[in-house]
Amino acid sequence: MKRTRPLLLVIYLVAAAIVGWLLESTLTAVGAATITPPFTLAITLLVIGAVVIALALPVRRAVRDRAASRPGARPVDPFYATRVLVLAKASSIAGSILCGGTLAVVGYILTRSVIAGVGSIFTSGAAVVGSLALLICGLVAENMCSIPPDDKNKGNKDPATTRLQ
């Protein structure tokens, strides 16, 4: 599996911001209430990010112990590591999309001629912070699940198996 590319995350973020802005504008034009994310969204995104990091820790420890050739080092369960890696990648992509959407909400609220209540600005800003945390936690967990290159294959430059220095 290849690493998540920053350009892909930026594309998702910008696309979600455009869709979010258009949605907010459309809702305002038809006289409906605009979308304001609840504060619990930010808390939930922070908890999910922490869980993703916690799930990646055993993989990181096992890889580090094996690389250091410590006696009694347990092998890395490839199925568990793959599941955590996929979850980390999905978390970073979801965080990017949510960050774009919530940034659109914040931008729309702040650019209106009628200023919204402080509560809606605060909860929308908290959602931006939570989605950024999810994105970062996903990228960190993805890095934690990478394996160092084999000693036998020192010339192996496959980006899926090498750790960034």
N, C-alpha and C positions, 0 to 999 in steps of 0.2 A: 504494500500500500504506500502510495506517495504522500508526502507531507502536504498539509493544507497550505495553499499558496496565498500570500497576502493580497495579491491582485484579485483573486476570486472572492475573498472576504470583502474587499472594497467594492467590488461590483455588486455583490449582494446587498451591502449596506446602502449604496447609492440607489439601487433599484427599489429597495424597501422604503427609502426616504421619499422617493418620487411617488410611489403608490400611496404611502401614508398621507402625503401632502394633498394629492388629488382626492383621496377619500375624505379628508377633513374639509376640503373646499366644497366638495359635492354635498356633504352633509349640511354644511352651513347654507349653501345655495337653496336647498330644498326645505330649510327651516327645521331640520332635525338637530338633536343634541350632538355635539361633537364627542369624539372618543377621548376619554381621560383614563389612563391606566390606573388601577387601584394601587395603593401602597403595598399591598400584599404581593403584587407581582415582583417588586424589587426584592422583597425578602425571599420569595420562592426562587428567584434566579440566583441569588447569593447562596442559598442552601444547595441548589443543584450543582453549582460550581464547586462547592466544598465537597460534595459527594463524589464528583468526578475526580477531584484530586485525591481523595481518600481511597478510591478504587484503584488509582494508578500507583499508589505508594508501594503495595506488595510487589508489583512488577518491577519498579525501580530498585527496590532492595534486592530482589532476586538477581537482577541483571548486574547490579554493582557487586554482589557477593561472588557471582560466577566470574566476573571480569577480574576480581582481585584474587581468584583461586583460593578462597577461604575454605578450610576444611568443613565439611558438613553442609556446604551450600546446596540448597535445594534447586532443582531445575525450574526454569520458567515454564509455567503451563501455557502452551501456545494458544489454546482456545480462550482462556481467560484474558491473556494479553491482547488477543485480537478483538475480543468483545469490548474491552476497556478502550482500546485504540479507536474503534468505530464510534463508541460513545463520546470520546473526546473530540473526534472530528465533527460529529453531529452537533455537539455543544458549541463548538467554535462557529459553525455555520449558523446555527440558530441564534447565537448571541449576536452575530453580525446582522442578521435580518431584523431581530428585535431592536437592536441599537438604531438601525436606520429608521424603523417605524416610530420609535419613541422620540428620536431626534426630530422627525417631521412634526410630531405632536407638539413638542416644546417650541419648535420654530414657528409653527402656526399660531400657537397661543401668544407668543411674544410679539408677533407682527400684526396682530389684530388692532384695530383702532380702539376697540373697547377692551380694556385690560381685564383679564380673567382673575379669578380669586387666587390668592396665594396658595391655597390648598391644591388646586389643580396644577399649578406650576411646580410646586414641591413634589407632588406624587409623580408627575411626568419626569422631572429631573431625577428622582430616585429610580425610576424605571430605566432611564438611560444608564445610570451608574450600575444597576443590577445586570443589565444586558452586557455592558462592557466587562464586568467581572466574569460573567459566564463565558464570554469570548476569550478572555485571557486565561481563565482556568482550563478551558478546552485546549488551548495551544500549549499550556504548560504540561498538562496531562499527556498530550500527544508526544511531547518531547521526552517525558519520563518513560514512555513505553518504547522508545527507540533502543536498539541494541548496538553495542560498540562493534567495530569491524573485527572479523576473525583474525587471529595471528597468522593463520595459514594463508589467508587471502589479503595480504597487506596492500595489494594493488587494487582491491575492490573499492570502487568509488560510487557504488550504488547509493543514491540519496535516501532510499527507503531503509537501508540498514546502517547507515553511518550517523553518528551523533554530531550535531553542529557544535563547533568549538567556539 
